[in-house]
């Protein structure tokens, strides 16, 4: 047994003790704590807390310590949010970017409207639903989840019965992507074995449909293919109501979405035309259209189709022109962006280096970058700054509560 003092929290949420032999990583620890345990491959897997930090608080999840989803639930709110802000600062510093970093926007517990529940067959033969254990493929069965919308948690017994229908093939490892919408639960199932027999049997599909109806799901789909729909799942984006495509992307927490959207809208006010790139089904598009005409683009044809249909649900908006286009292979050029005085872009985790280069060459005076990855945001920010933009400010957003994940909104002005 060895004893260590935790110096800091690393980017993945583990405590780090700096030693003469290199860093030692310890899950579920905090800066300043004295911990004890056996080290294997640089990790202290089961750290005994000898002297706890004054910032340690009691966790609220019954799966805490086993579930891999809430690595920082034991940390008091203020230092936890400050740490997320510091992760953004460090990412920007690696690209030599300095700017004002606002305090991290917090979100309440019990607000996540989108979760991914993994399904497996337990040793007793019953279907279990849960999240992956820390650093493992093993499932931790969910009995309660303090971050998820309570309406999703209440549906877990019914979702477990639904999952059972998709476990007929031994190679199937279903994941239920569960979203709470204005019309009820929307569930898209992925990970079902398709190589033998083309997917679930007719009996399995019938059982899944029956379970979905018994659970009063708005819709059940299999990898985007609708199996049964009682009601069209709908989401409000600004003044519009949009029919969510099966398996479509949606921000996980409404309060986090509101924080990002409100900052983007405030930044582009006064622009006579706005571009919304990687627009999905219109998360930013419709709020932006209350300010100015918008051109919107995204690779998802289903998302663009939903956006176009949503245009007719709202009044008082400026014109919206939407296009399905792969912005990695065919980024919008300065010619395409002609007349756009402001540009909003919200790319996937990989960032958007090709599209950013085109934005830098365009004439827009304001650019708003929304990101779920501070590292790729910083890389893209460097491109804009080198082209003459100034990163005015960045706002971290704690969309995924108690995780190491941090999102952000950055405002650039030429």
SULWO-V438423 format. One record per pair of residues at least 12 apart in sequence whose C-alpha atoms are under 8 Angstrom apart, sorted by the first residue. I is the first residue (numbers start at 1). J is the second residue. If there is no record, write none. Layout:
# SULWO-V438423
i:I j:J
i:I j:J
This chain:
# SULWO-V438423
i:1 j:36
i:1 j:37
i:1 j:38
i:1 j:39
i:2 j:36
i:2 j:37
i:2 j:38
i:2 j:39
i:3 j:34
i:3 j:35
i:3 j:36
i:3 j:37
i:4 j:17
i:4 j:34
i:4 j:35
i:4 j:36
i:5 j:17
i:5 j:31
i:5 j:32
i:5 j:33
i:5 j:34
i:5 j:35
i:6 j:18
i:6 j:29
i:6 j:30
i:6 j:31
i:6 j:32
i:6 j:33
i:6 j:34
i:6 j:35
i:7 j:31
i:7 j:32
i:8 j:30
i:8 j:31
i:8 j:32
i:9 j:30
i:9 j:31
i:11 j:87
i:11 j:404
i:12 j:404
i:13 j:27
i:13 j:71
i:13 j:72
i:13 j:403
i:13 j:404
i:14 j:26
i:14 j:27
i:14 j:28
i:14 j:29
i:14 j:71
i:15 j:27
i:15 j:28
i:15 j:29
i:15 j:30
i:15 j:31
i:22 j:42
i:23 j:42
i:24 j:39
i:24 j:42
i:24 j:43
i:24 j:44
i:25 j:42
i:25 j:43
i:25 j:44
i:26 j:43
i:26 j:44
i:26 j:45
i:26 j:46
i:26 j:47
i:27 j:44
i:27 j:45
i:27 j:46
i:27 j:47
i:27 j:71
i:28 j:65
i:28 j:71
i:28 j:72
i:28 j:74
i:29 j:47
i:29 j:49
i:30 j:52
i:30 j:53
i:30 j:55
i:30 j:56
i:30 j:75
i:31 j:53
i:32 j:52
i:32 j:53
i:33 j:49
i:33 j:50
i:33 j:51
i:33 j:52
i:33 j:53
i:34 j:49
i:34 j:50
i:34 j:51
i:34 j:52
i:35 j:47
i:35 j:48
i:35 j:49
i:35 j:50
i:35 j:51
i:36 j:48
i:36 j:49
i:36 j:50
i:55 j:75
i:55 j:76
i:55 j:79
i:56 j:74
i:56 j:75
i:56 j:76
i:57 j:74
i:57 j:75
i:57 j:76
i:58 j:74
i:59 j:73
i:59 j:74
i:60 j:73
i:60 j:146
i:61 j:144
i:61 j:145
i:61 j:146
i:62 j:143
i:62 j:144
i:63 j:140
i:63 j:142
i:63 j:143
i:63 j:144
i:65 j:134
i:66 j:133
i:66 j:134
i:66 j:140
i:67 j:131
i:67 j:132
i:67 j:133
i:67 j:134
i:67 j:140
i:68 j:131
i:68 j:132
i:68 j:133
i:68 j:134
i:68 j:135
i:69 j:131
i:69 j:132
i:69 j:133
i:69 j:134
i:69 j:402
i:69 j:403
i:70 j:401
i:70 j:402
i:70 j:403
i:71 j:402
i:71 j:403
i:71 j:404
i:72 j:402
i:72 j:403
i:72 j:404
i:73 j:402
i:73 j:403
i:81 j:103
i:81 j:104
i:81 j:106
i:81 j:398
i:82 j:103
i:82 j:104
i:84 j:104
i:84 j:396
i:84 j:398
i:84 j:404
i:84 j:406
i:85 j:101
i:85 j:102
i:85 j:103
i:85 j:104
i:85 j:396
i:87 j:374
i:88 j:374
i:88 j:396
i:88 j:406
i:89 j:101
i:91 j:374
i:91 j:375
i:91 j:378
i:92 j:374
i:92 j:375
i:92 j:378
i:94 j:378
i:95 j:378
i:95 j:379
i:95 j:382
i:96 j:382
i:97 j:378
i:97 j:381
i:97 j:382
i:98 j:391
i:99 j:391
i:99 j:392
i:99 j:393
i:99 j:394
i:100 j:392
i:100 j:393
i:100 j:394
i:101 j:393
i:101 j:394
i:101 j:395
i:101 j:396
i:102 j:393
i:102 j:394
i:102 j:395
i:102 j:396
i:103 j:395
i:103 j:396
i:104 j:395
i:104 j:396
i:104 j:397
i:104 j:398
i:105 j:256
i:105 j:259
i:105 j:395
i:105 j:396
i:105 j:397
i:105 j:398
i:106 j:397
i:106 j:398
i:106 j:399
i:107 j:253
i:107 j:255
i:107 j:256
i:107 j:398
i:107 j:399
i:107 j:401
i:109 j:146
i:109 j:147
i:109 j:148
i:109 j:401
i:110 j:145
i:110 j:146
i:110 j:147
i:110 j:148
i:110 j:149
i:110 j:150
i:111 j:147
i:111 j:148
i:111 j:149
i:111 j:150
i:111 j:253
i:111 j:254
i:111 j:255
i:112 j:147
i:112 j:148
i:112 j:149
i:112 j:252
i:112 j:253
i:112 j:254
i:113 j:148
i:113 j:149
i:113 j:152
i:113 j:178
i:113 j:179
i:113 j:180
i:113 j:181
i:113 j:252
i:113 j:253
i:113 j:254
i:114 j:148
i:114 j:177
i:114 j:178
i:114 j:179
i:114 j:180
i:114 j:250
i:114 j:251
i:114 j:252
i:114 j:253
i:115 j:148
i:115 j:177
i:115 j:178
i:115 j:179
i:115 j:252
i:116 j:131
i:116 j:175
i:116 j:176
i:116 j:177
i:116 j:178
i:117 j:129
i:117 j:130
i:117 j:131
i:117 j:175
i:117 j:176
i:117 j:177
i:117 j:178
i:118 j:130
i:118 j:131
i:118 j:132
i:118 j:139
i:118 j:173
i:118 j:174
i:118 j:175
i:118 j:176
i:119 j:160
i:119 j:163
i:119 j:167
i:119 j:173
i:119 j:174
i:119 j:175
i:119 j:176
i:120 j:139
i:120 j:167
i:120 j:173
i:120 j:174
i:121 j:167
i:126 j:164
i:127 j:160
i:127 j:161
i:127 j:163
i:127 j:164
i:127 j:167
i:128 j:141
i:128 j:160
i:129 j:141
i:129 j:142
i:129 j:156
i:129 j:160
i:129 j:163
i:130 j:142
i:147 j:401
i:149 j:180
i:151 j:180
i:152 j:178
i:152 j:179
i:152 j:180
i:152 j:185
i:155 j:215
i:158 j:211
i:158 j:214
i:158 j:215
i:159 j:215
i:161 j:211
i:162 j:207
i:162 j:208
i:162 j:211
i:162 j:212
i:163 j:176
i:163 j:208
i:165 j:204
i:165 j:205
i:165 j:207
i:165 j:208
i:166 j:192
i:166 j:200
i:166 j:204
i:166 j:208
i:167 j:192
i:168 j:200
i:168 j:204
i:169 j:193
i:171 j:192
i:171 j:193
i:172 j:191
i:172 j:192
i:172 j:193
i:173 j:191
i:173 j:192
i:173 j:193
i:174 j:189
i:174 j:190
i:174 j:191
i:174 j:192
i:175 j:189
i:175 j:190
i:175 j:191
i:176 j:188
i:176 j:189
i:176 j:190
i:177 j:189
i:177 j:190
i:177 j:247
i:181 j:233
i:181 j:234
i:181 j:235
i:182 j:233
i:182 j:234
i:182 j:235
i:182 j:236
i:183 j:218
i:183 j:231
i:183 j:232
i:183 j:233
i:183 j:234
i:184 j:216
i:184 j:217
i:184 j:218
i:184 j:233
i:185 j:216
i:185 j:217
i:185 j:218
i:185 j:219
i:185 j:233
i:186 j:217
i:186 j:218
i:186 j:219
i:186 j:220
i:186 j:233
i:187 j:217
i:187 j:219
i:187 j:220
i:187 j:221
i:188 j:220
i:188 j:221
i:188 j:222
i:188 j:223
i:188 j:224
i:188 j:246
i:188 j:247
i:189 j:220
i:189 j:221
i:189 j:222
i:189 j:223
i:190 j:222
i:190 j:223
i:205 j:227
i:209 j:227
i:209 j:228
i:212 j:228
i:213 j:230
i:216 j:230
i:217 j:229
i:217 j:230
i:218 j:230
i:218 j:231
i:218 j:232
i:218 j:233
i:219 j:231
i:219 j:232
i:219 j:233
i:221 j:246
i:221 j:247
i:223 j:247
i:224 j:245
i:224 j:246
i:224 j:247
i:225 j:246
i:226 j:246
i:232 j:244
i:237 j:282
i:237 j:283
i:237 j:284
i:237 j:286
i:237 j:287
i:238 j:283
i:238 j:286
i:238 j:287
i:239 j:286
i:239 j:287
i:239 j:314
i:239 j:315
i:240 j:286
i:240 j:310
i:240 j:311
i:240 j:313
i:240 j:314
i:241 j:310
i:241 j:313
i:241 j:314
i:242 j:281
i:242 j:306
i:242 j:307
i:242 j:309
i:242 j:310
i:242 j:313
i:243 j:306
i:243 j:309
i:243 j:310
i:244 j:281
i:244 j:303
i:244 j:306
i:245 j:302
i:245 j:303
i:245 j:306
i:248 j:302
i:248 j:303
i:249 j:280
i:249 j:281
i:250 j:283
i:252 j:399
i:252 j:400
i:253 j:399
i:253 j:400
i:256 j:397
i:256 j:398
i:256 j:399
i:259 j:397
i:260 j:370
i:260 j:397
i:260 j:408
i:260 j:409
i:261 j:283
i:261 j:284
i:261 j:287
i:263 j:409
i:264 j:284
i:264 j:288
i:264 j:344
i:264 j:368
i:264 j:409
i:264 j:411
i:265 j:287
i:265 j:288
i:265 j:291
i:267 j:366
i:267 j:368
i:267 j:411
i:268 j:288
i:268 j:291
i:268 j:342
i:268 j:366
i:269 j:291
i:270 j:291
i:271 j:291
i:271 j:292
i:271 j:340
i:271 j:341
i:271 j:342
i:272 j:292
i:272 j:293
i:272 j:340
i:272 j:341
i:273 j:292
i:273 j:293
i:273 j:294
i:273 j:295
i:273 j:339
i:273 j:340
i:273 j:341
i:273 j:342
i:274 j:288
i:274 j:292
i:274 j:293
i:274 j:294
i:274 j:295
i:274 j:340
i:274 j:341
i:274 j:342
i:274 j:343
i:274 j:344
i:275 j:294
i:275 j:295
i:275 j:296
i:275 j:337
i:275 j:340
i:275 j:342
i:275 j:343
i:275 j:344
i:276 j:294
i:276 j:295
i:276 j:296
i:276 j:297
i:276 j:343
i:276 j:344
i:276 j:345
i:277 j:296
i:277 j:297
i:277 j:298
i:277 j:327
i:277 j:343
i:277 j:344
i:277 j:345
i:277 j:346
i:277 j:347
i:278 j:296
i:278 j:297
i:278 j:298
i:278 j:299
i:278 j:327
i:278 j:345
i:278 j:346
i:278 j:347
i:279 j:296
i:279 j:297
i:279 j:298
i:279 j:345
i:279 j:346
i:280 j:297
i:280 j:298
i:280 j:300
i:280 j:303
i:280 j:304
i:280 j:307
i:281 j:302
i:281 j:303
i:281 j:304
i:281 j:305
i:281 j:306
i:281 j:307
i:282 j:303
i:282 j:304
i:282 j:307
i:285 j:320
i:286 j:317
i:289 j:317
i:289 j:318
i:289 j:319
i:289 j:320
i:290 j:316
i:290 j:317
i:290 j:318
i:291 j:317
i:291 j:318
i:292 j:317
i:292 j:318
i:292 j:319
i:293 j:318
i:293 j:319
i:293 j:320
i:294 j:318
i:294 j:319
i:294 j:320
i:294 j:321
i:295 j:320
i:295 j:321
i:295 j:322
i:295 j:323
i:296 j:320
i:296 j:321
i:296 j:322
i:296 j:323
i:297 j:322
i:297 j:323
i:297 j:324
i:297 j:325
i:297 j:327
i:298 j:323
i:298 j:324
i:298 j:325
i:298 j:326
i:298 j:327
i:299 j:324
i:299 j:325
i:299 j:326
i:299 j:327
i:300 j:324
i:300 j:325
i:301 j:324
i:301 j:325
i:304 j:322
i:304 j:323
i:304 j:324
i:307 j:322
i:308 j:322
i:327 j:354
i:327 j:355
i:328 j:352
i:328 j:354
i:328 j:355
i:331 j:354
i:331 j:355
i:331 j:358
i:332 j:355
i:332 j:358
i:333 j:358
i:333 j:359
i:333 j:362
i:334 j:358
i:334 j:359
i:334 j:361
i:334 j:362
i:334 j:363
i:335 j:362
i:337 j:362
i:338 j:362
i:338 j:363
i:339 j:363
i:339 j:364
i:340 j:363
i:340 j:364
i:341 j:363
i:341 j:364
i:341 j:365
i:341 j:366
i:342 j:364
i:342 j:365
i:342 j:366
i:342 j:367
i:342 j:368
i:343 j:359
i:343 j:364
i:343 j:366
i:343 j:367
i:343 j:368
i:344 j:367
i:344 j:368
i:344 j:369
i:344 j:370
i:345 j:367
i:345 j:368
i:345 j:369
i:345 j:370
i:346 j:369
i:346 j:370
i:346 j:371
i:347 j:370
i:347 j:371
i:348 j:371
i:348 j:372
i:349 j:371
i:349 j:372
i:349 j:373
i:349 j:376
i:350 j:373
i:350 j:376
i:351 j:371
i:351 j:373
i:351 j:376
i:351 j:377
i:351 j:380
i:352 j:380
i:353 j:379
i:353 j:380
i:353 j:383
i:356 j:380
i:356 j:383
i:356 j:384
i:357 j:383
i:357 j:384
i:359 j:384
i:360 j:383
i:360 j:384
i:360 j:387
i:361 j:387
i:364 j:414
i:365 j:413
i:365 j:414
i:366 j:411
i:366 j:412
i:366 j:413
i:366 j:414
i:367 j:411
i:367 j:412
i:367 j:413
i:368 j:409
i:368 j:410
i:368 j:411
i:368 j:412
i:369 j:409
i:369 j:410
i:369 j:411
i:369 j:412
i:370 j:407
i:370 j:408
i:370 j:409
i:370 j:410
i:371 j:407
i:371 j:408
i:371 j:409
i:372 j:405
i:372 j:406
i:372 j:407
i:372 j:408
i:373 j:406
i:373 j:407
i:374 j:406
i:374 j:407
i:374 j:408
i:388 j:414
i:389 j:412
i:389 j:413
i:389 j:414
i:390 j:412
i:390 j:413
i:390 j:414
i:391 j:410
i:391 j:411
i:391 j:412
i:391 j:413
i:392 j:410
i:392 j:411
i:392 j:412
i:392 j:413
i:393 j:410
i:393 j:411
i:393 j:412
i:394 j:408
i:394 j:409
i:394 j:410
i:394 j:411
i:395 j:408
i:395 j:409
i:395 j:410
i:396 j:408
i:396 j:409
i:397 j:409
